[in-house]
Amino acid sequence: MVVLNFVIDNSRATGPATRSLKLGVSYGDRLVWMSDAELAAALDDAVTLGTGWIRADLSWNNIQHEGPSVRKWKLFDRVVAAARERHLKILPVLAYTPPWARPANCDSPSCGPARPAEFAAFAREAATRYAAKGIHTWEIWNEPNLATFWLPKPAPAEYNALLQATAKAIRKVDSAAKLVLGGLASLSTRDHNIAQSEFLDQVSALGGNRVVDAIGYHPYTYPYLCSARTTFRTPWEWMDHGPGSLRGVLRAHGTAEMPIWVTEIGAPTGGPGGVSDGTLASIKSGTTHVTEHRQAQIAADAVRTAAADPNVAALVWYADRDPSTDRSSNENFYGLRRADGSAKPAFAAFRAAISGLRAERP
């Protein structure tokens, strides 16, 4: 994510202001498994787009899968070296539990650790290893309010314990560390999932908001634009509009000015259900994805909307490339590139929007 200074003239803004916005691309757990050529191509895209950061999983499960005495740091070392060659900063996502550290009733990397102190020890070792290589910003877990990523089910108190222990461990070895609360999924409380504001409220009541520097959030708005103003509130609007907003929760817990980092935003262009081009007639209950043209509109609008919002300090697009053409899941179609490597219209749209911000610098 390049730090850009710019003046924004937007009807929803209180007035023109100069501030910084971080921009990046999210790669999930893909980079460590790429060949050297694939890794180079992926990170070259981040440079071409005009971003200056990448978001990538630093998976505890990858590094210490075989046991507490085994460490495979070389997996992530390659990513760090390739990013530094391109002057890209990294936002590592510390998450995912190896088999030996999981609760007895849980058998997945998404299990919350049985003992937060062990996760914190891993985080401390990671910070010690990579601070000298310029990594000082860390996101603590991914979507901990979503049952898919915190098994057997999300638990704010458990996440808070992990967050508190990890924050203390990282700051002990790196006084320059900046910590982001794990990007919250935007959803309703049901099926063990916990709505983003409810989860943040419970974690903050335990003091979790006071040990981080920013709140991570994933406000996927598709098929709507991030700039849309609605009666039902899109995930983007939930940041600071209406009762129960994230900003309202932070205000209630004494951290009203804490920035929000949008560590994932995107729109899939394929899937098993209906497709929308953004028109009201095309938006139905079974809509699961958007046209490539609509994805491009969303990408450009996300950059402009984030730039106009003083509460948003970072915007990271998910993802770089589709992993497959399997239409049974829309998860396979969030990329700026298709699975064959060809660029979707969103690639150029995202790049142009970023370039437009640069052109508006005073």
N, C-alpha and C positions, 0 to 999 in steps of 0.2 A: 504494500500500500504506500504510494507516494504521498507525502504530506504536502497538500496543496493549499496555498493561500488564495482566496478568491472573494469577489463581491457578488452576491446573489441578489437579483431583483425578482422577487416572487410575491404574488398577491397575498399569500398566506403568511409571509414573513412580516415581522414588526418593523423592518427597515433594513437597508443594506448594512452588512457587517462583514468584517474580515475575520476568518477563523480557519482552522485546519480540519481537513477531512482525510481519513486514511482509507485507501481503496485496495482491495485485494481479490484473490481467487482462492477458493477452497478446494482441496484435493482429497479430503478424507484420508483413508488408509492406503491410497494407491501408490504414492511416490516411492515408498521403501521397497516395493516389489518390482519396480520398473527396471529395465535394462538401462545402461548408461545413455544410450541413444534416446530412449523413450523419456527418461528423466530430463535430458537436455531439451528435448522438444517441448515438453510440458512447461518447463520453467521459462523457456524462450517466449512462449505464449504470454506469460504474465508480464514480461518486459514489453512485448509488442503492444499489449493492451494499454500500457501506460500505468500499470499498477506497480507498487513498490514492495508489497508484502505477499506472502502466501500463508494459507492456513492449512496445517497438516497434522494428522494424528501422530502423537508420540505415544504409542500404545505400550502400556506396561506389559500386556500379554505378549507382544512381539519381543520385547527386550528380555524378559525373564520368564518366558513360557516354560522352560525346562526345569526351573527351580530357583529358589532364592539365592543360590550361590553362582548361578549362570547369568551372564549379561551379554547381550548381543548389540552393543551400542553401535557397531559398524553399520547396522541397517540404517540408522538415522544420521550417522556421521556423513554418509554419502549425500543425503539431502541437504544437510547444512553446508557442506563444501560446494555443492552445485549452486545453491542459493547465493552464497557469498561471492562466487565468481561473477554473478549477475547483479550484485549489489541489491539483492532482495532480502528483506527482513522476513523472519518466520514467526508466526503465531502458533506454537505447538499446542495441541489439545492433549492434555494429560488425562488418560482414561483407560478403561478396559482391563479387567482383572485376569491374571494367569490362573491356571487350575489350582495350584497349591494355596492360593490366597482367597479363594471363594468360600462363601458360606456352605455348610454341608448340604443344604437343600437346593443349591443352585449350580447349574452346569453350563455356564455361558460366559464369554468375555464381558457381557453387559451386566453381570452380577455386581452389585455394590460390594466392595471389599469387606471381608469378615472383620478385618482389623484396620481401621483408618491409619494407624501409626505405620503400618507396612507400606501403604500407598504413599504416605508422607515421606517415608525414607527414600522411596523411589524418586519422588519429586525433588527432594533435596539433592540427590545424586545427579539428577538431570540438570538442575540449575547450576550445580558446581561444575559440571562438565562443559556446559554450553554458554555460561555467562562470559567466559573469556573469548568466545566466538561471536559475541554480539547479541545473544538471545537473552532478553530481559523481560519479555511479556509472555504470560502463560494463561491459557484458558483451562479452567479446572472442571473437567468432564464435559460431556456433550449431551444436551437435552436430558438432564436428570429428572425432569418432571414427566417424561414419556416412558411408559412401561417397556417399550422396546429397548431402551438404553439404560434402565435401572431396574434390574430384576432382583427378587421376584416381583416387586412393585415399588414405584417411587415412594420415598419416605423423606420428607423435608428434614427431620431430625438427624437421620443417618447422613444425608448429604451435608448438612451443616457441620457435623462432627468431622467429616472428611475435609471439608473446606477449611475449617479452623486449623486442623492439624497441618494441612498442606501449606496454608499461608504462612504459618509460623516457621515451618521447615524451610521454605524457599527464602523467606526474608532473612533468615539467620545466616544464609550463605551469600545472599545478593541483596545489598541494601538498595540497589537501583531497580529491583523487581517491580513490575506492574502486573496485577492479577485481575483476570476477568472471570466473573461468575459464569459457570458453564451455560452456554447458549440455551435458553429456554425455548421449547417448542410452543407454538401458539395453538391451543386447542381447548376443548371443554373438559370439565371434570367428569369422567366416566370411564368405565372399563379399566380401572386402576390408574388411568392418566390423571394428572392434576393440572388444572388451568394455570397458565403462567403467572397471573397476578396472585392467585391463591398460594401457589408454591413459593413465590418470592416473599409474600407476606409472612408465611410461616418460618422461612429461613431467616428473614430479617428480624422477626420477633426473638430469635435466638442469637442475634448479633452477627449473622453471616454477612450482612450488607456492609458492615464496618471493617471487614478484613480484606475487602477487594477495592479495586480502583475503578471498576466499570461493571456493568451488567450486560452479559451476552444475551442476545435475543434473535429468534429466527421467524420474522414476520412474513411468511409466504402469503402473498395476497392474490396470486393468480386464481381466476382469469382477470381479476381487477388490477388496475395500476396502483402503485404505492401512493400516488397523489390523490386517489379517489376519496371523495367525502361522501359517506353513506349514512343511512339511518340505522343500519345494523352493526356498523363498525367492522372494518377489515382488521386483520392482525396488525397492520401498520398503525391504524388509528388507535388500537389498544395501547400503544406506547404512552400517549399523553392526552387522549380525548375521552371524556366521560367518566362516570363512576367506576372505580375499580381499575383504573389504568395503572400501568407500571410506574409512571411518574407519581401518581397519587399514593401508591404503596411506599415508594421511596420517601416521599414527603412525610408521610405518617410516621416513618421510622427514622427521621432526622437526617436523611441524606438526599435532600431534594435536588441538589445540583449534580448528582452522580451521572456521568455520561452513560449512554447506551451504545454498545457495539453490536451492530447487525452483523454477526459472524456467519450467517447464512441468509441468502435471498436468492430466489431463482424461480424458474417455471419449466415444467416438463413439456416436451413436444410429442410425446407418444404415450400409449398406455391402453388399458383394456376398455375404458369407458368412452364417454363422449368428449368431443373436442370443441373448444370455444375460440372464436376469433376476437373476442372482447365485446361483441355486440350483445345487448340484453337478450335478444332472441336465442342466442347460442349458449347462454348460461343456464344450465339445468342441473337438477339434483345429481344426475349421473356424470357430470363433467369431471374428468380426471386430468385433462391436459389441454394445451393450447396449440394453436397453429405456430409455425416457426415465425411468421410475421408478428404475431402477438407477443411471442417471447422477446423478439427484438424491441418492441415497444416497451415492454416491462423492464428490460435491461436498461434502456436509456432513461426511462422515467425514474427508475430506482436511484440512479446516480444523481439526477437533478433534485429529486425529492429529499434525499439524504443531505445534499449540499444546502438545501434551504431550511433544514431542521437543526436548530442549535443544540438540540438534545442528542443528536446522533454524531458520534465521534468517528465511527468506522463503518464501512460497507464492504462486505465480502461476498462475491458471487459464487454460488454453488450450481454447477460444477464446471470443470474444464472440458471434459469430453464424455460422451455417452460410453458406458462400459460394454454395451451389447445392443442388439436390435430386438431383443425379446420383449414383445409387447404385453406380456402377462403382468408387467408391473411398470408404472410410470417412473419408478426409481431409476430406470435405465435411460432416461431421456432428458436429464437436466443440463446436459453439456452445452457449452458454446460451440463445440464441434460434434459432428456425428461420429458414430462408432468407426467409420472408415477414415476418419481424420479430416474430412472436409468441413469447412467452416459453415455454420448456420448464419443466417442474417444477424443474429444477436451478437456475434463476435464483433462485427464491424460497428454495430449500434452501440455496444458497450464502450468500445475504443473511442468512437466519435464523441460520446457524452463526456468521457474523461478528458479528452482533448479540448472539448468546449469549456470545461472548468478552467483549464490552464489558460485558455485564451481570455478568460474574464479576470485574470489576476490583475491587481492594480499596479 
